[in-house]
Amino acid sequence: MHPSTYSAPSRNGVAARAGSLALTVLAAAAISGCAALGNSHSTQTMSEPGTLASPQTFSADHGQWPSQDWVDQFHDPQLRALADEAVKDNPNLQIAFARVEASRAMADATRAALYPNADFQASIIRQRFSETDLFTGTPLAGSWQNQSRLQFGLSWDLDFWGKNRDALEAALSDDRAIEAESQAARLMLTTSIARGYNRLAALYAQRDVAERAIAQRRDLTDLSRQRLAAGLDTQVETTQARATVASAQTDLQVVDEEIALARNQIAALLGKGPDRGLQIARPTLLANPTPQLPDDLTIGLIGRRPDLVAARWRVEATSKDISVAKKEFLPDVTLTAFAGLASLDPSKLLMGISRTFGVGPTLRLPIFEGGRLRANLKGKYAQYDIAVASYNQTLVDALRETADTVTSIRSVDQQIKSQREALDLSEHAYSLATTRYKAGLGTQLTVLNAESTVLQQRRLATDLQARRLDLQMGLIKALGGGYQEADEQAEKAGKASTEQGTRG
């Protein structure tokens, strides 16, 4: 080529070529990073409710899901007050709520990585300059100087690959999981209060049975004395009758002990001392009809049981952690800039000639990490598999808990019907035995046997009624207690959790 025909490349052309080269380097780095990911992958897939057979167990009754004010359906204002007090004062629940606040703070801290970071620095340093360094041969060599600096700095991770955004989504998913876990803790607490309160009601009913037994046995003792005076009985029957009174009083004392222990338990759930339990009046719980199951029970549990919601958000969080771990293999580009004033003469620091500026990108590309990045990615896949397996187990447990409770409710309803008939017949038999004993046609042993049967049936009646209420409270817990996840969150988590299983 003739020298006259040659022209130097323009600055724009050089810049364009430099930009192309930079993009080529980034693309090559991205490809090489992806190639170095290794063979880590997930081994677990999330279970779909439809794959877990349950239509025969959960028949469509066109019922309703529990409401958030489910406590009110038992028509006991004291129970409502106790539940509200527990939510307000229980230490374990306050810990759960504090964890929610902490997780939100962590999410906010993670969000900060999406924005530029600005800072201001001011410094003054007394420094001796080396005689053999940069200032050799200058007046500064070997001298002491006051170096002053005022500088404003700016840095921004450009997040080309979305690593910071994925980290934020992981943090937000963790926050939602912890929020759901706090609601699960709240539901556990309120149902524990209700079930403890129901036990207290059952113990009071048992106390009524014990007091009635004492009254009956005292009547039997009086009758035995009358028969002894008439020469129809011996001292043996009278002594035996008195012994049954003492035995019934022992039963009453045992029930009183259990009542005191139940009060202590409720007081502890309230986060209060045992004296708080002494203030609890006798419960007035009312039985409710057999609950009707909602039609979409199996599918609906996913968004209505807080423990299931939390487990699903854990899966979502770990899937995003995998994405972050993968992008650790890719180069990071950070744009930095600074502007300020710097001077060796403090009197000239604020003059225009002391201005200093700088701007430029910083590229970081991992080349050799000793296997740290691949190990981290492998660990994230393992955490994802743990989260998926935990979700699957939580789903199975939720269906089992619901099925067990529904089965028991149906069985107890039938037991109550049969037991009522047995109680009526046993009371009639006891009345006949007592009448015959008064007339001298029967023995005291026959009366005592008939009475034992009556007492057994009365205790069974109170136990069945208490168990019926306890099972209904258990079903409310199994169905989520009125909790319902926001639809948009549920949809997002459902999509994300099913996508990650195909990644790798």
C-alpha positions as CSV (number, residue, x, y, z in Angstrom):
1,M,0.0,0.0,0.0
2,H,1.3,3.4,-0.9
3,P,2.0,5.6,2.2
4,S,-0.2,8.3,0.8
5,T,-3.3,6.0,0.8
6,Y,-2.9,5.0,4.5
7,S,-5.0,6.8,7.1
8,A,-4.9,6.2,10.9
9,P,-7.9,4.7,12.5
10,S,-10.3,7.1,14.1
11,R,-10.9,7.3,17.9
12,N,-14.5,6.0,17.4
13,G,-13.2,3.1,15.4
14,V,-10.7,2.2,18.1
15,A,-13.4,2.5,20.8
16,A,-15.7,0.3,18.8
17,R,-13.1,-2.4,18.3
18,A,-12.2,-2.2,22.0
19,G,-15.9,-2.6,22.9
20,S,-16.3,-5.5,20.6
21,L,-13.2,-7.1,22.1
22,A,-14.6,-6.6,25.6
23,L,-17.9,-8.2,24.6
24,T,-16.0,-11.1,23.0
25,V,-14.0,-11.6,26.2
26,L,-17.2,-11.5,28.3
27,A,-18.9,-14.0,26.0
28,A,-15.9,-16.3,26.1
29,A,-15.7,-16.0,29.8
30,A,-19.4,-16.8,30.1
31,I,-19.1,-19.9,27.9
32,S,-16.0,-21.1,29.8
33,G,-17.7,-20.5,33.1
34,C,-20.8,-22.5,32.1
35,A,-18.5,-25.3,30.9
36,A,-16.8,-25.4,34.3
37,L,-20.1,-25.9,36.2
38,G,-19.5,-29.6,36.5
39,N,-22.2,-32.3,36.6
40,S,-24.1,-31.1,39.7
41,H,-27.9,-31.5,39.4
42,S,-31.0,-32.1,41.4
43,T,-32.4,-35.5,42.2
44,Q,-35.7,-34.5,43.6
45,T,-39.0,-33.4,42.1
46,M,-41.9,-31.8,44.0
47,S,-45.0,-34.0,44.5
48,E,-48.2,-32.9,42.9
49,P,-51.3,-33.3,45.2
50,G,-53.1,-35.0,42.4
51,T,-50.6,-37.9,42.4
52,L,-51.4,-38.6,46.0
53,A,-54.6,-40.6,46.0
54,S,-57.2,-39.2,48.3
55,P,-60.7,-38.8,46.6
56,Q,-62.2,-41.7,48.5
57,T,-61.0,-40.4,51.9
58,F,-61.9,-36.8,51.3
59,S,-65.4,-36.9,49.9
60,A,-66.7,-33.6,48.4
61,D,-69.1,-32.4,51.1
62,H,-69.4,-28.8,49.7
63,G,-68.1,-27.5,53.0
64,Q,-66.2,-24.4,53.8
65,W,-62.6,-23.8,54.8
66,P,-62.1,-22.6,58.4
67,S,-62.2,-18.8,58.8
68,Q,-59.7,-16.8,60.7
69,D,-62.2,-16.3,63.5
70,W,-62.7,-20.0,64.0
71,V,-62.4,-19.6,67.8
72,D,-65.7,-17.9,67.9
73,Q,-67.6,-20.9,66.6
74,F,-67.3,-22.5,70.0
75,H,-69.3,-19.7,71.6
76,D,-67.1,-19.2,74.6
77,P,-65.9,-15.5,75.0
78,Q,-63.3,-16.6,77.5
79,L,-61.7,-18.8,74.9
80,R,-61.5,-15.9,72.4
81,A,-59.9,-13.7,75.1
82,L,-57.3,-16.4,76.0
83,A,-56.4,-16.9,72.3
84,D,-55.9,-13.2,71.8
85,E,-53.8,-13.0,75.0
86,A,-51.6,-15.9,73.9
87,V,-50.9,-14.2,70.5
88,K,-49.9,-11.0,72.3
89,D,-47.8,-12.4,75.1
90,N,-46.5,-15.9,74.2
91,P,-42.6,-15.7,74.1
92,N,-42.2,-18.4,71.5
93,L,-44.6,-16.6,69.2
94,Q,-42.8,-13.3,69.8
95,I,-39.6,-15.0,68.7
96,A,-41.3,-16.1,65.5
97,F,-42.5,-12.6,64.8
98,A,-39.1,-11.2,65.5
99,R,-37.6,-13.6,63.0
100,V,-40.0,-12.2,60.4
101,E,-38.7,-8.7,61.0
102,A,-35.1,-10.0,60.8
103,S,-35.7,-11.7,57.5
104,R,-37.3,-8.6,56.1
105,A,-34.2,-6.6,57.1
106,M,-32.0,-9.2,55.4
107,A,-34.1,-8.9,52.2
108,D,-33.7,-5.1,52.3
109,A,-30.0,-5.5,52.7
110,T,-29.8,-7.8,49.8
111,R,-31.9,-5.4,47.7
112,A,-29.2,-2.7,48.2
113,A,-26.9,-4.6,45.8
114,L,-29.1,-3.6,42.9
115,Y,-28.3,0.1,43.4
116,P,-25.2,2.2,43.1
117,N,-23.1,2.6,46.3
118,A,-22.0,6.1,47.1
119,D,-19.6,7.2,49.8
120,F,-17.7,10.2,51.0
121,Q,-14.2,10.1,52.5
122,A,-12.2,12.8,54.2
123,S,-8.6,12.2,55.5
124,I,-5.4,13.9,56.5
125,I,-2.3,11.9,56.8
126,R,1.2,12.9,58.1
127,Q,3.5,10.9,55.8
128,R,7.3,10.6,55.2
129,F,8.1,10.0,51.5
130,S,10.8,7.5,50.6
131,E,14.0,8.8,49.2
132,T,14.3,5.9,46.8
133,D,10.6,5.7,45.6
134,L,8.6,7.7,43.1
135,F,9.8,11.0,44.4
136,T,13.6,10.3,44.1
137,G,15.4,13.5,43.1
138,T,12.5,15.7,44.0
139,P,12.2,18.0,47.0
140,L,9.6,15.6,48.4
141,A,12.1,12.7,48.7
142,G,12.8,12.1,52.4
143,S,10.4,14.8,53.6
144,W,7.4,14.8,55.9
145,Q,4.2,16.1,54.3
146,N,0.6,16.5,55.3
147,Q,-1.5,14.7,52.7
148,S,-5.1,15.9,52.7
149,R,-8.0,14.4,50.7
150,L,-11.7,15.0,50.3
151,Q,-13.3,12.4,47.9
152,F,-16.7,11.3,46.8
153,G,-16.9,7.8,45.4
154,L,-19.4,5.8,43.4
155,S,-19.5,2.1,42.6
156,W,-22.1,0.1,40.8
157,D,-22.2,-3.6,40.1
158,L,-23.8,-3.8,36.7
159,D,-25.2,-7.3,37.4
160,F,-25.1,-8.3,33.7
161,W,-26.1,-11.9,34.5
162,G,-28.8,-11.1,37.1
163,K,-27.0,-12.6,40.1
164,N,-28.0,-9.9,42.5
165,R,-31.6,-10.0,41.3
166,D,-31.6,-13.8,41.9
167,A,-30.1,-13.2,45.4
168,L,-32.9,-10.7,46.1
169,E,-35.5,-13.2,45.0
170,A,-34.0,-15.9,47.2
171,A,-34.0,-13.5,50.2
172,L,-37.7,-12.5,49.5
173,S,-38.6,-16.2,49.2
174,D,-36.9,-16.8,52.6
175,D,-38.8,-13.9,54.0
176,R,-42.1,-15.4,52.8
177,A,-41.2,-18.8,54.2
178,I,-40.4,-17.3,57.6
179,E,-43.7,-15.3,57.5
180,A,-45.6,-18.5,56.8
181,E,-43.7,-20.3,59.5
182,S,-44.7,-17.5,62.0
183,Q,-48.4,-18.1,61.0
184,A,-47.9,-21.8,61.5
185,A,-46.5,-21.1,65.0
186,R,-49.5,-18.8,65.6
187,L,-51.9,-21.5,64.5
188,M,-50.2,-24.1,66.7
189,L,-50.4,-21.8,69.7
190,T,-54.1,-20.9,69.3
191,T,-55.1,-24.5,68.7
192,S,-53.0,-25.6,71.6
193,I,-54.9,-23.0,73.8
194,A,-58.2,-24.2,72.5
195,R,-57.4,-27.9,73.0
196,G,-56.0,-27.2,76.5
197,Y,-59.2,-25.3,77.3
198,N,-61.3,-28.1,76.0
199,R,-59.4,-30.5,78.2
200,L,-60.1,-28.2,81.1
201,A,-63.8,-28.4,80.2
202,A,-63.6,-32.2,80.0
203,L,-62.0,-32.4,83.4
204,Y,-64.8,-30.3,84.9
205,A,-67.3,-32.7,83.4
206,Q,-65.4,-35.6,84.9
207,R,-65.5,-33.7,88.2
208,D,-69.3,-33.6,87.9
209,V,-69.3,-37.3,87.4
210,A,-67.1,-37.8,90.5
211,E,-69.3,-35.6,92.6
212,R,-72.4,-37.5,91.4
213,A,-70.7,-40.8,92.2
214,I,-70.0,-39.6,95.8
215,A,-73.6,-38.5,96.2
216,Q,-74.8,-41.9,95.0
217,R,-72.5,-43.8,97.2
218,R,-73.5,-41.8,100.2
219,D,-77.1,-42.7,99.5
220,L,-76.1,-46.3,99.3
221,T,-74.3,-46.0,102.6
222,D,-77.4,-44.5,104.2
223,L,-79.5,-47.4,102.8
224,S,-77.0,-49.9,104.1
225,R,-77.3,-48.5,107.6
226,Q,-81.0,-48.6,107.4
227,R,-80.9,-52.3,106.4
228,L,-78.3,-52.9,109.1
229,A,-80.7,-51.4,111.7
230,A,-83.5,-53.6,110.3
231,G,-81.3,-56.7,110.5
232,L,-81.2,-57.2,106.7
233,D,-77.5,-56.4,106.3
234,T,-74.4,-57.0,108.3
235,Q,-71.6,-54.6,109.3
236,V,-69.7,-55.9,106.3
237,E,-72.0,-54.3,103.8
238,T,-72.1,-51.0,105.7
239,T,-68.3,-50.9,105.9
240,Q,-68.0,-51.7,102.2
241,A,-70.4,-48.9,101.3
242,R,-68.4,-46.4,103.3
243,A,-65.2,-47.6,101.5
244,T,-66.8,-46.8,98.1
245,V,-67.4,-43.2,99.3
246,A,-63.8,-42.8,100.2
247,S,-62.8,-44.3,96.8
248,A,-65.0,-41.8,95.0
249,Q,-63.5,-39.0,97.0
250,T,-60.0,-40.1,95.9
251,D,-61.2,-40.0,92.3
252,L,-62.4,-36.4,92.8
253,Q,-59.1,-35.4,94.3
254,V,-57.3,-36.9,91.3
255,V,-59.5,-34.9,88.9
256,D,-58.9,-31.7,91.0
257,E,-55.1,-32.3,90.5
258,E,-55.5,-32.6,86.8
259,I,-57.6,-29.4,86.7
260,A,-54.8,-27.5,88.4
261,L,-52.2,-28.9,86.0
262,A,-54.4,-28.0,83.0
263,R,-54.7,-24.4,84.3
264,N,-50.9,-24.3,84.7
265,Q,-50.5,-25.5,81.1
266,I,-52.8,-22.8,79.8
267,A,-51.1,-20.1,81.8
268,A,-47.7,-21.2,80.4
269,L,-49.1,-21.0,76.8
270,L,-50.3,-17.5,77.7
271,G,-46.7,-16.6,78.7
272,K,-47.8,-15.9,82.3
273,G,-47.2,-17.4,85.7
274,P,-49.4,-20.2,87.2
275,D,-51.5,-17.7,89.1
276,R,-53.0,-16.6,85.8
277,G,-54.4,-20.1,85.4
278,L,-56.3,-19.7,88.7
279,Q,-58.3,-16.9,87.1
280,I,-59.7,-19.1,84.3
281,A,-63.4,-19.7,84.9
282,R,-65.1,-23.0,84.0
283,P,-65.3,-23.4,80.2
284,T,-68.7,-23.3,78.5
285,L,-67.8,-24.8,75.2
286,L,-70.6,-25.9,72.9
287,A,-70.4,-28.8,70.6
288,N,-70.7,-28.2,66.9
289,P,-72.2,-30.4,64.1
290,T,-70.0,-32.6,62.0
291,P,-67.9,-30.4,59.8
292,Q,-68.3,-30.7,56.0
293,L,-65.1,-30.9,54.0
294,P,-64.4,-28.4,51.2
295,D,-64.5,-29.8,47.7
296,D,-61.0,-28.8,46.7
297,L,-59.4,-30.1,49.9
298,T,-56.3,-31.8,48.5
299,I,-55.3,-28.9,46.1
300,G,-56.4,-26.3,48.6
301,L,-54.2,-27.4,51.3
302,I,-51.1,-26.1,49.4
303,G,-52.2,-22.5,49.8
304,R,-54.1,-22.8,53.1
305,R,-51.7,-24.7,55.4
306,P,-48.9,-22.3,56.5
307,D,-46.4,-25.1,57.0
308,L,-46.9,-26.2,53.4
309,V,-46.7,-22.7,52.1
310,A,-43.4,-22.2,54.1
311,A,-42.0,-25.4,52.7
312,R,-42.8,-24.4,49.1
313,W,-41.2,-21.0,49.6
314,R,-38.1,-22.8,50.9
315,V,-37.9,-24.7,47.6
316,E,-38.2,-21.4,45.7
317,A,-35.5,-19.8,47.8
318,T,-33.1,-22.7,47.2
319,S,-33.8,-22.7,43.5
320,K,-32.7,-19.1,43.4
321,D,-29.6,-19.9,45.4
322,I,-28.7,-22.4,42.7
323,S,-29.0,-19.7,40.1
324,V,-26.8,-17.4,42.2
325,A,-24.2,-20.2,42.6
326,K,-24.1,-20.8,38.8
327,K,-23.6,-17.1,38.1
328,E,-20.6,-17.0,40.5
329,F,-18.7,-18.7,37.6
330,L,-19.3,-15.7,35.3
331,P,-17.4,-12.4,35.3
332,D,-18.5,-9.5,37.4
333,V,-18.3,-6.0,36.0
334,T,-18.3,-3.1,38.4
335,L,-18.3,0.6,37.4
336,T,-16.4,2.8,39.8
337,A,-15.9,6.6,39.8
338,F,-14.6,9.2,42.1
339,A,-14.2,12.9,42.3
340,G,-12.6,15.0,45.0
341,L,-9.7,17.2,46.2
342,A,-6.2,16.1,47.1
343,S,-3.2,18.2,48.2
344,L,0.1,18.0,50.1
345,D,-0.5,21.5,51.1
346,P,-3.6,21.8,53.3
347,S,-3.9,25.5,52.4
348,K,-4.4,24.6,48.7
349,L,-6.9,21.7,49.3
350,L,-9.9,23.7,48.4
351,M,-8.4,25.3,45.2
352,G,-9.3,24.2,41.8
353,I,-5.9,22.9,41.0
354,S,-6.3,20.2,43.7
355,R,-9.2,18.5,41.8
356,T,-8.9,14.8,41.1
357,F,-11.2,12.6,39.1
358,G,-11.4,9.0,38.0
359,V,-13.8,6.6,36.3
360,G,-13.6,3.1,34.9
361,P,-14.9,-0.5,34.9
362,T,-13.5,-3.3,37.0
363,L,-13.7,-6.9,35.7
364,R,-13.4,-9.9,37.9
365,L,-13.3,-13.3,36.3
366,P,-12.8,-16.4,38.5
367,I,-10.1,-18.6,36.9
368,F,-9.0,-21.0,39.6
369,E,-10.9,-21.3,42.9
370,G,-9.6,-24.7,44.1
371,G,-13.0,-26.2,43.3
372,R,-14.8,-23.8,45.7
373,L,-17.4,-22.7,43.2
374,R,-18.3,-26.2,42.0
375,A,-18.5,-27.4,45.7
376,N,-20.7,-24.4,46.5
377,L,-23.0,-25.2,43.5
378,K,-23.1,-28.9,44.5
379,G,-24.1,-27.8,48.0
380,K,-26.9,-25.6,46.7
381,Y,-28.3,-28.5,44.7
382,A,-28.2,-30.6,47.8
383,Q,-30.0,-27.9,49.8
384,Y,-32.6,-27.8,47.0
385,D,-33.1,-31.5,47.2
386,I,-33.5,-31.2,51.0
387,A,-36.1,-28.5,50.5
388,V,-38.1,-30.5,47.9
389,A,-38.0,-33.7,50.0
390,S,-39.1,-31.6,53.1
391,Y,-42.0,-30.2,51.1
392,N,-43.0,-33.6,49.9
393,Q,-42.9,-35.0,53.4
394,T,-44.9,-32.0,54.7
395,L,-47.5,-32.6,52.0
396,V,-47.8,-36.3,52.9
397,D,-48.0,-35.5,56.6
398,A,-50.7,-32.8,56.0
399,L,-52.8,-35.3,54.1
400,R,-52.3,-38.0,56.7
401,E,-53.2,-35.6,59.6
402,T,-56.3,-34.4,57.8
403,A,-57.3,-38.0,56.9
404,D,-56.7,-39.2,60.4
405,T,-58.8,-36.4,61.9
406,V,-61.7,-36.8,59.5
407,T,-61.7,-40.6,60.1
408,S,-61.7,-40.2,63.8
409,I,-64.5,-37.5,63.8
410,R,-66.7,-39.8,61.8
411,S,-66.0,-42.7,64.1
412,V,-66.5,-40.7,67.3
413,D,-69.9,-39.5,66.0
414,Q,-71.0,-43.1,65.7
415,Q,-69.5,-44.0,69.0
416,I,-71.4,-41.2,70.7
417,K,-74.7,-42.5,69.3
418,S,-74.0,-46.0,70.6
419,Q,-72.7,-44.8,73.9
420,R,-75.8,-42.8,74.6
421,E,-77.9,-45.9,74.3
422,A,-75.5,-47.8,76.5
423,L,-75.6,-45.1,79.2
424,D,-79.4,-45.1,79.2
425,L,-79.6,-48.8,79.6
426,S,-76.9,-48.9,82.4
427,E,-78.7,-46.1,84.3
428,H,-82.0,-48.1,84.0
429,A,-80.2,-51.3,85.2
430,Y,-78.8,-49.3,88.2
431,S,-82.2,-48.0,89.1
432,L,-83.7,-51.5,89.0
433,A,-80.8,-52.9,91.2
434,T,-81.3,-50.1,93.7
435,T,-85.0,-50.7,93.9
436,R,-84.5,-54.4,94.4
437,Y,-81.9,-53.8,97.1
438,K,-84.3,-51.5,99.0
439,A,-86.9,-54.1,98.8
440,G,-84.6,-56.8,100.1
441,L,-84.6,-58.7,96.8
442,G,-81.1,-58.0,95.7
443,T,-77.6,-57.7,97.1
444,Q,-75.3,-54.8,97.6
445,L,-72.8,-56.3,95.2
446,T,-75.4,-56.2,92.4
447,V,-75.9,-52.5,93.1
448,L,-72.2,-51.8,93.2
449,N,-71.6,-53.6,89.9
450,A,-74.5,-51.7,88.3
451,E,-73.2,-48.4,89.7
452,S,-69.7,-49.1,88.3
453,T,-71.1,-49.6,84.9
454,V,-73.0,-46.3,85.1
455,L,-69.9,-44.4,86.2
456,Q,-67.9,-46.0,83.4
457,Q,-70.5,-44.9,80.9
458,R,-70.7,-41.4,82.3
459,R,-67.0,-41.0,82.1
460,L,-67.0,-42.4,78.6
461,A,-69.7,-39.9,77.6
462,T,-67.6,-37.0,78.8
463,D,-64.5,-38.4,77.2
464,L,-66.2,-38.8,73.8
465,Q,-67.7,-35.3,73.9
466,A,-64.3,-33.9,74.8
467,R,-62.6,-35.9,72.1
468,R,-65.2,-34.8,69.6
469,L,-64.4,-31.1,70.3
470,D,-60.7,-31.8,70.3
471,L,-60.9,-33.5,66.9
472,Q,-62.8,-30.6,65.5
473,M,-60.1,-28.2,66.8
474,G,-57.5,-30.6,65.3
475,L,-59.3,-30.5,61.9
476,I,-59.3,-26.7,62.0
477,K,-55.5,-26.9,62.5
478,A,-55.1,-29.6,59.7
479,L,-57.0,-27.3,57.3
480,G,-54.9,-24.3,58.0
481,G,-57.0,-22.4,60.6
482,G,-58.2,-19.8,58.1
483,Y,-54.7,-18.9,56.7
484,Q,-54.7,-18.2,53.0
485,E,-51.7,-17.3,50.9
486,A,-51.9,-14.4,48.5
487,D,-52.8,-15.7,45.0
488,E,-50.0,-14.0,43.2
489,Q,-47.4,-15.3,45.6
490,A,-48.8,-18.8,45.4
491,E,-48.8,-18.7,41.6
492,K,-45.2,-17.5,41.4
493,A,-43.9,-20.0,43.9
494,G,-45.7,-22.8,42.1
495,K,-44.2,-21.9,38.8
496,A,-40.7,-21.4,40.1
497,S,-40.6,-24.6,42.1
498,T,-41.5,-26.7,39.2
499,E,-39.0,-25.1,36.9
500,Q,-35.9,-25.8,38.9
501,G,-36.2,-29.6,38.8
502,T,-35.3,-29.4,35.0
503,R,-32.3,-27.2,35.4
504,G,-28.7,-28.3,35.5
